[in-house]
Amino acid sequence: MKKAYLVTLLLCIFLMNCSTSNEDDSDVTPQDETPTADDDTTNDDSSDDDSSVDLSVYKKIYGASDIYVEGDFVVIEVDGLPDHGSPYYQDTEWSSRYEAYNSNDFHLNPNRISSFDRVVKLPLDPQEATNHQPTSLGTMGIAVNGVSFYNQYAGPNNEPLTDEIFSFDQYNGHPQRSGEYHYHLEPVHLTSQDTIGSEGLLGFLLDGFPVYGPRENGVAVTNDDLDDYHGHSHATEDYPDGTYHYHITAEDPYINGNGYYGTPGTSTN
């Protein structure tokens, strides 16, 4: 009997140990677990993930409706409407933004402001181009309020701004035939803001290089301070390690000289 009792007792202890050996897996950490098809993240496609790209300088484009990375470009979407008044808002759906301009030299052109779904693509890593492309009529860059920069010529045949300049409103802008409002000269609405000023970042040209105001270190920038493309290189507040950048000046060519310093991206609508 004692032998049978001992055998039975040992059998019970053995069975009890078997039933509890896999009850508590609390010592198993996530890295010890074998990933399943549902939780394996090693092949996640993060090519469109902005998290690794610092977009802070581009986010100064406060007129953008969206800013994101697409391949080697930063994409900026705007509607092109100026965030200031203008006589060119007259008889539009934004007529509440109408602001008269009573200068004796001002001549209202027949165009009126329209909005656009404009998509601008700037190189994320702008570099000096081997062959410098000339700017063309139309959008050559984007200001921080979402308004286009145009070059120093009037259409359709790259004519001087001699006459057209009298159609610029009190903020140095006007719309062309299809209603796209733009600046050829200093965007005084921006340079008059305390948060931007005459030395601040005003926008970017399509080659991805920034455009700064008409003063630097408290001194007015002149064409003699700049190269053939209307820029130069050194550190700025936004680029402490230095970068090429354009400056707006009071003299022709105002924003850009003999073409883009870098290779331009695109502007479509």
C-alpha positions as CSV (number, residue, x, y, z in Angstrom):
1,M,0.0,0.0,0.0
2,K,2.7,2.5,0.9
3,K,4.5,1.8,-2.4
4,A,1.2,2.4,-4.3
5,Y,0.5,5.6,-2.4
6,L,4.0,7.0,-3.1
7,V,3.7,6.2,-6.8
8,T,0.3,8.0,-6.9
9,L,1.7,11.0,-5.0
10,L,4.6,11.4,-7.4
11,L,2.3,11.1,-10.4
12,C,0.1,13.9,-9.1
13,I,3.1,16.2,-8.4
14,F,4.4,15.6,-12.0
15,L,1.0,16.4,-13.5
16,M,0.6,19.6,-11.5
17,N,4.0,20.8,-12.7
18,C,3.1,20.1,-16.3
19,S,-0.2,22.0,-16.1
20,T,1.5,25.3,-14.8
21,S,4.7,25.4,-16.8
22,N,3.3,27.7,-19.7
23,E,0.8,29.7,-17.7
24,D,2.9,32.8,-17.1
25,D,4.8,34.3,-20.0
26,S,5.3,37.6,-18.3
27,D,9.1,37.3,-18.6
28,V,8.9,37.2,-22.4
29,T,9.8,40.7,-23.8
30,P,8.5,42.0,-27.1
31,Q,12.0,41.6,-28.7
32,D,12.0,38.0,-27.7
33,E,8.8,37.3,-29.5
34,T,8.8,36.1,-33.1
35,P,7.0,38.8,-35.2
36,T,4.0,37.8,-37.2
37,A,3.0,39.0,-40.6
38,D,0.8,41.6,-39.0
39,D,3.3,43.1,-36.6
40,D,6.5,42.9,-38.7
41,T,7.6,46.5,-39.5
42,T,10.9,45.7,-41.1
43,N,9.5,46.1,-44.6
44,D,7.4,49.2,-43.9
45,D,7.5,51.7,-46.8
46,S,8.5,55.0,-45.3
47,S,9.6,56.7,-48.5
48,D,6.9,59.4,-48.1
49,D,7.4,59.9,-44.4
50,D,8.3,63.5,-43.5
51,S,9.6,62.6,-40.1
52,S,13.2,62.4,-41.2
53,V,13.1,65.7,-43.1
54,D,13.3,69.0,-41.3
55,L,10.6,71.1,-42.9
56,S,10.7,74.0,-40.4
57,V,12.1,76.6,-42.8
58,Y,9.5,75.7,-45.4
59,K,6.7,76.0,-42.9
60,K,7.5,79.7,-42.8
61,I,5.4,79.7,-46.0
62,Y,2.3,80.6,-44.0
63,G,0.2,80.9,-47.1
64,A,0.5,77.2,-47.9
65,S,-2.5,74.9,-47.6
66,D,-0.1,71.9,-47.4
67,I,3.6,71.2,-47.3
68,Y,5.0,67.7,-47.7
69,V,7.9,65.7,-49.1
70,E,7.6,63.8,-52.4
71,G,10.8,62.0,-53.4
72,D,13.6,64.6,-53.7
73,F,11.2,67.5,-53.5
74,V,9.3,69.5,-51.0
75,V,5.8,70.1,-52.3
76,I,4.0,73.4,-51.4
77,E,0.3,73.8,-52.3
78,V,-1.1,77.3,-52.4
79,D,-4.2,79.1,-53.7
80,G,-2.2,82.2,-54.7
81,L,-4.5,84.8,-53.0
82,P,-2.7,87.7,-51.4
83,D,-3.4,88.0,-47.7
84,H,-3.6,91.8,-47.9
85,G,-6.0,94.2,-49.6
86,S,-5.8,95.3,-53.2
87,P,-7.8,97.3,-55.7
88,Y,-7.6,94.2,-57.8
89,Y,-10.1,92.5,-55.5
90,Q,-12.8,94.7,-56.8
91,D,-15.8,92.9,-58.4
92,T,-14.5,89.5,-57.2
93,E,-15.9,87.0,-54.7
94,W,-13.4,88.4,-52.3
95,S,-14.6,92.0,-52.7
96,S,-14.5,92.4,-48.9
97,R,-10.7,92.5,-49.3
98,Y,-10.9,95.5,-51.7
99,E,-8.6,98.3,-50.8
100,A,-8.4,101.4,-52.8
101,Y,-5.1,102.8,-54.0
102,N,-5.2,106.5,-54.7
103,S,-1.7,107.2,-56.0
104,N,-1.8,109.6,-59.0
105,D,0.7,107.3,-60.8
106,F,-1.4,104.2,-60.4
107,H,-3.3,102.8,-63.3
108,L,-5.7,99.9,-62.6
109,N,-5.2,97.2,-65.2
110,P,-8.3,95.3,-66.5
111,N,-7.4,92.0,-64.7
112,R,-8.9,90.9,-61.4
113,I,-7.5,88.5,-58.8
114,S,-8.4,84.8,-59.0
115,S,-7.4,81.8,-56.9
116,F,-5.4,78.8,-58.2
117,D,-4.6,75.3,-57.0
118,R,-0.9,75.9,-57.5
119,V,1.5,73.1,-56.7
120,V,5.2,74.1,-56.4
121,K,8.0,71.5,-56.1
122,L,11.3,72.7,-54.8
123,P,14.5,70.5,-54.6
124,L,15.1,69.4,-51.1
125,D,18.8,69.6,-51.5
126,P,19.4,72.5,-53.9
127,Q,22.8,72.7,-55.5
128,E,24.5,75.1,-58.0
129,A,23.6,74.1,-61.5
130,T,26.2,73.3,-64.2
131,N,24.1,75.1,-66.7
132,H,22.1,78.0,-65.3
133,Q,18.6,78.1,-66.8
134,P,17.0,81.5,-67.4
135,T,13.8,82.3,-65.6
136,S,10.7,82.4,-67.8
137,L,7.6,84.6,-67.7
138,G,5.2,83.3,-65.0
139,T,5.9,81.8,-61.6
140,M,9.7,81.6,-60.8
141,G,9.2,81.3,-57.1
142,I,6.8,81.5,-54.2
143,A,6.6,84.1,-51.4
144,V,5.8,83.1,-47.8
145,N,2.3,84.3,-48.1
146,G,1.7,82.0,-51.1
147,V,1.9,84.7,-53.8
148,S,4.1,84.0,-56.9
149,F,7.4,85.8,-57.6
150,Y,7.8,86.9,-61.3
151,N,11.0,88.0,-62.9
152,Q,12.0,91.5,-64.0
153,Y,10.2,91.4,-67.4
154,A,6.7,92.2,-68.7
155,G,5.0,89.9,-71.1
156,P,4.8,88.8,-73.8
157,N,8.3,89.5,-75.1
158,N,10.5,90.0,-72.0
159,E,9.9,93.8,-72.1
160,P,11.1,96.1,-69.4
161,L,8.7,96.9,-66.6
162,T,8.8,100.6,-67.5
163,D,5.1,101.0,-68.2
164,E,3.7,97.9,-66.4
165,I,5.1,99.1,-63.1
166,F,2.4,101.8,-62.9
167,S,-0.2,99.0,-62.6
168,F,1.4,97.7,-59.4
169,D,-0.8,98.3,-56.3
170,Q,0.3,99.7,-53.0
171,Y,1.9,96.3,-52.1
172,N,3.9,96.1,-55.4
173,G,1.7,93.4,-56.9
174,H,-0.9,92.9,-59.6
175,P,-2.7,90.1,-61.5
176,Q,-2.0,89.0,-65.0
177,R,-4.6,88.0,-67.6
178,S,-5.8,84.8,-65.9
179,G,-5.9,86.5,-62.5
180,E,-2.8,85.3,-60.9
181,Y,-1.6,87.9,-58.5
182,H,2.2,88.2,-58.3
183,Y,5.2,90.4,-57.3
184,H,8.0,91.6,-59.6
185,L,9.4,93.9,-56.8
186,E,9.8,93.9,-53.1
187,P,6.6,92.5,-51.4
188,V,6.2,95.4,-49.0
189,H,3.3,93.7,-47.2
190,L,5.9,91.2,-46.0
191,T,8.9,93.4,-45.4
192,S,6.7,95.8,-43.3
193,Q,5.7,92.9,-40.9
194,D,7.6,92.9,-37.5
195,T,7.9,89.1,-37.8
196,I,9.6,89.2,-41.2
197,G,11.0,92.7,-41.8
198,S,13.4,93.9,-44.5
199,E,16.0,91.3,-43.6
200,G,13.8,88.3,-43.2
201,L,13.0,85.3,-45.4
202,L,10.5,86.3,-48.0
203,G,10.2,83.0,-49.9
204,F,12.0,80.6,-52.3
205,L,12.7,80.5,-56.0
206,L,11.9,77.3,-57.9
207,D,15.5,76.0,-57.5
208,G,15.0,75.7,-53.8
209,F,17.2,78.6,-52.8
210,P,15.7,81.2,-50.4
211,V,14.9,84.8,-51.1
212,Y,15.7,87.4,-48.5
213,G,14.8,91.1,-48.1
214,P,16.5,94.2,-49.3
215,R,18.6,94.8,-46.2
216,E,21.3,92.7,-44.5
217,N,23.0,93.5,-41.2
218,G,21.2,96.8,-41.1
219,V,22.5,97.9,-44.6
220,A,20.6,98.1,-47.9
221,V,21.7,95.4,-50.3
222,T,22.7,96.7,-53.8
223,N,23.3,94.8,-57.0
224,D,27.0,95.3,-56.6
225,D,26.8,93.1,-53.4
226,L,25.4,90.2,-55.5
227,D,26.5,87.9,-58.2
228,D,25.0,87.6,-61.7
229,Y,22.1,85.6,-60.4
230,H,21.3,88.2,-57.7
231,G,22.5,86.3,-54.7
232,H,25.5,85.3,-52.6
233,S,26.4,82.7,-50.0
234,H,26.8,82.9,-46.2
235,A,25.1,82.0,-43.0
236,T,21.6,83.3,-42.3
237,E,19.3,83.0,-39.3
238,D,17.5,80.1,-41.1
239,Y,20.6,78.5,-42.4
240,P,23.3,78.8,-39.7
241,D,25.7,76.6,-41.7
242,G,25.4,78.9,-44.7
243,T,23.6,78.7,-48.0
244,Y,23.3,80.5,-51.3
245,H,20.4,82.9,-51.2
246,Y,18.9,85.7,-53.3
247,H,18.2,89.2,-52.2
248,I,15.5,91.6,-53.3
249,T,17.0,95.0,-54.3
250,A,15.5,98.4,-55.2
251,E,17.1,98.3,-58.7
252,D,16.5,96.1,-61.7
253,P,16.5,93.0,-61.8
254,Y,14.9,93.3,-58.3
255,I,14.7,89.6,-57.4
256,N,16.7,87.5,-59.8
257,G,19.5,88.2,-62.3
258,N,20.6,86.1,-65.2
259,G,18.7,82.9,-64.3
260,Y,18.5,80.3,-61.5
261,Y,21.6,79.6,-59.5
262,G,20.3,76.0,-59.1
263,T,18.2,73.7,-61.1
264,P,14.5,74.7,-60.8
265,G,11.7,72.4,-59.8
266,T,8.2,73.0,-61.1
267,S,5.1,75.1,-60.7
268,T,1.8,73.8,-62.0
269,N,-1.9,74.6,-61.5
